[in-house]
Amino acid sequence: QPEPKGFGHAVLMAKSFIGSSIFMVCAGDTYIASKNNTFLKRMNETFTNDVAAALLLQEVHDPRRYGVAVVEQRGGNEFDVVKVVEKPEKPPSKLAIMPFYMFTPEIIKVLEDLKPSVGGEIQLTDAIQKLIDRGCRVVGVMLGDDELRLDIGTPETYWEAVKASYEYSIRGFGGGF
């Protein structure tokens, strides 16, 4: 992006690279420590022919600074996402959307017609809600208890992430990241 216009706008900027393929979006300020990247495998397994988007979810204490999802459990660790909202003052759940997504190109069509909202930016969360409103299936995958989300977006959180990843690795979960 030449200037910050929101995460949705950033995804839209990749339109020419996406074409008609299913694609993954990952934010550069978040790292997931996961032995053998099992969270990616779980996301891929839930992405069946009838799915337009797969979201990585994590229960957090205070979800107000995240996109938040409301889900219905389908069995086991499979969830249908029925509502998403960006940085709500009164969150409808404690399930935060982590910035790892899988999409069909349908999300690009939605983003092209989307107007700025929260923070005056084009929000990816708003586009996901439009998919849901259109009857598209959006699934959620929970981050496992043996996986660690690391925020590396600021010097302070980067330092915390270095310490946390070290602790994670010596506990034996991380293997070789």
N, C-alpha and C positions, 0 to 999 in steps of 0.2 A: 504494500500500500504506500503510495506517495505521502499520505497523511492518515492519521488514525480516524477511521470512520466506523469502527465496530468489527467484531469477530465475523459477523455475517457478511460484511463487505469484503473482508479479507478472503473468505471462502469464495465469494463471487469473483474475485480477481483471478482465481485459478480456473475459471470456466473453460478456457481454451485447452487446458491440459486434461480435463476430465472427460470430455466427449460423452460417450454413452456407457461408461464403465462405473461400476461400484467403486467408491473411493473412501479413504480414511482421512480424517482431519485430526491433527494433534497440535496442541498449543505448545510453543517453545518454552514456556515458563513452568511446565509441569513434567516431572519424570515419575514413572511408576516402577518401583523395584518389585519385580515379580519373577520368581524362579521359572525359567524357560518361557517367560512372557505368557503365562497361562491366561491372563485377563484378555489378551488379544485373541487367543484361541477360543475362549468362551464367547467373545463378541462375534467372531466369525461363525461359530456354530449356530448362534441364534439368528444369523442373517440368512433367512430362507427366502424363497421366491415371493412371499407375500409381505415382506418387511421393506419399509422405505428408509428406516433409520434405526441404528442401534446406539444407545448411550451408555457410557460408563457411569455408575452411580456409587456414591459413598454416603453413609449416614454420618452427619456432622452435628456437633453441639449447636452451632449458630449458623444456619444456612443463609442468612440475609445477604451475604456478600457473593452468593453464587446464583446460578440458574438452579431452580428447584423443580423436582419431578414428583408427581402423584402417580402411583402405580397400582395395578391390580395383579396379584400373584396368580400365575397360571399353573404352578406346580414346580416343586424344587426351587431352583434359582432362576426360573424364567418369569419375567414380569412384562406386562403390557403397560406402556406409559399412556396415561389418559389425560394428563395435563402437565404443562411446563410453564414456568413464569420466571422472568429475569429479575434477580435481586429484589425480592419482595420484602416490604416492610413487615408484613405478617405472613411468614412462610406457611404454606398449606401442608408441608411435611418437613422432615429433617433430611430428606434425600437430596444431596447436592449433586449436580451434574458435573462430572470431572471432564476436562477438555480433551477427551478421546471419543471420536465418533466414527461411525460408518454410515454412508449415505448412498442412495441411488441418485442419479442426476436430477430427479424430481426436485430436490432441494434447491438446485440452481434456478429452476423456473420460479419457485416461490420467492427466492431472494431477489430476483430481478424486479418483482412487483412490490417489494416490501419498503415501507417508509421508516425513517428513523424513529426510535422510541426512547427507551431509558438512556439517559446521558446524551441524547441527540445523535445516537449511533444506530446503525443497522445491526440488530441483535440476532444472532443465530438461534437463540431460544425462541424468538418470535416466529421465525421460519419453521421451526420444529412444531410449534403449536398450530401453525397453519396446516402443516401436513396432517396432524391429528384431526383438525376441524374438517378437512377434506375426506376423512375416512381412511387415511393411510395408516398402516400399522407401524407403530414405533415401539421398540422393545428396550428394556433396561437390563443391564448386566451389573451385578453388585461387585465392587472391589472386595476381594477376599480378605479375611482376617490375617492371612499370611503374606499380604501384599502391602506395600507402603507407598503412599503418595508423597512426593517431595516437591515443594514449591520453590523454584529457583528464580523467581521473578524480581527479587530485590536483593541487595547485598546481605541484608539481615536474614531473609528467609533462605538464601543460598547457604549461608554459614550454618543455619539450623539444619538444612538438608544434608550437608556434609557430615555433621555429627550424627544425625539420625541414620544415614546410609551406612556409616561405619558400624553403629550399634546393630543395625539390621543384618549386616554381613557377618558379624562375629556370632550372632545367634544362630547362624546356619540357614536362614531363609533365602538369602540373596544369591548364594552360590557365587557365580562370577559375573558381576555386572561391571 
